[in-house]
């Protein structure tokens, strides 16, 4: 499974309903599970992003579909980053030409 880091920012709607963020997070986890994505960790943060999610998905298409499905609800905007373990990065480096 591929690892992803999803950086999220609340929209105006998300800030307006900030008190419901924990419930929305639980709904996100259920949505992710139904899409075949495993949420490993979720953190509410200060700084440039409001929430950071670490998850595993079978492929980029699945991760992208989940991010789009989440953003379509209107509470957050997302940036999804593909993350590599040291072992995976070693394989990438082995393919350098």
C-alpha positions in Angstrom: 0.0 0.0 0.0 1.2 3.5 -0.8 1.5 6.1 1.9 0.0 9.6 1.6 0.1 12.8 3.6 -3.0 14.9 3.2 -2.7 18.5 4.2 -6.0 20.3 4.7 -7.3 23.8 5.3 -10.8 24.6 6.6 -13.0 26.5 4.2 -15.2 29.3 5.5 -17.9 26.6 5.9 -15.4 24.4 7.9 -14.5 27.3 10.2 -18.1 28.2 10.7 -18.8 24.6 11.8 -15.4 24.0 13.6 -17.1 22.6 16.7 -18.1 19.6 14.6 -14.6 18.9 13.3 -14.2 15.7 15.4 -17.5 14.3 14.1 -16.5 15.1 10.6 -13.2 13.4 11.1 -15.0 10.2 12.2 -17.1 10.5 9.1 -14.0 10.9 7.0 -12.4 7.8 8.5 -15.5 5.8 7.6 -15.5 7.2 4.1 -11.9 6.4 3.7 -12.4 2.8 4.9 -15.3 2.4 2.4 -12.9 3.6 -0.3 -10.2 1.1 0.7 -8.0 3.7 2.4 -6.6 3.3 5.9 -6.2 6.4 8.1 -3.1 5.9 10.1 -3.0 9.2 12.0 -4.8 12.5 12.0 -3.6 15.7 13.6 -5.2 19.1 14.1 -2.3 21.6 13.6 -1.4 25.3 13.9 0.4 27.1 11.2 -0.1 26.7 7.4 -2.6 23.8 7.7 -5.5 23.0 9.9 -5.4 19.2 9.8 -2.8 16.7 8.6 -3.8 13.1 7.8 -1.5 10.2 7.2 -3.1 7.3 5.3 -2.5 4.3 3.1 -4.2 3.7 -0.2 -3.8 1.0 -2.8 -2.9 3.6 -5.5 -2.8 7.2 -6.5 -6.2 7.1 -8.1 -7.9 5.9 -4.9 -6.1 8.5 -2.8 -7.1 11.2 -5.3 -10.7 10.1 -5.4 -10.9 10.2 -1.6 -9.4 13.7 -1.5 -11.9 14.9 -4.2 -14.8 13.3 -2.4 -13.8 15.0 0.9 -13.3 18.4 -0.7 -16.6 18.2 -2.5 -18.4 18.3 0.9 -17.2 21.8 1.3 -15.5 21.8 4.7 -11.9 21.6 3.7 -9.5 22.0 0.7 -6.8 19.3 0.4 -3.3 18.8 -0.9 -2.3 15.2 -1.2 1.4 14.2 -1.1 2.7 10.7 -2.0 5.1 9.7 0.8 7.9 7.1 0.5 9.5 5.0 3.2 13.3 4.6 3.2 13.0 1.2 1.6 10.7 2.6 -1.2 13.1 5.6 -1.7 16.0 3.2 -2.0 14.2 1.5 -4.9 13.5 4.9 -6.5 17.1 5.8 -6.2 18.1 2.5 -7.8 16.2 3.5 -10.9 18.1 6.8 -11.3 19.8 7.1 -14.7 
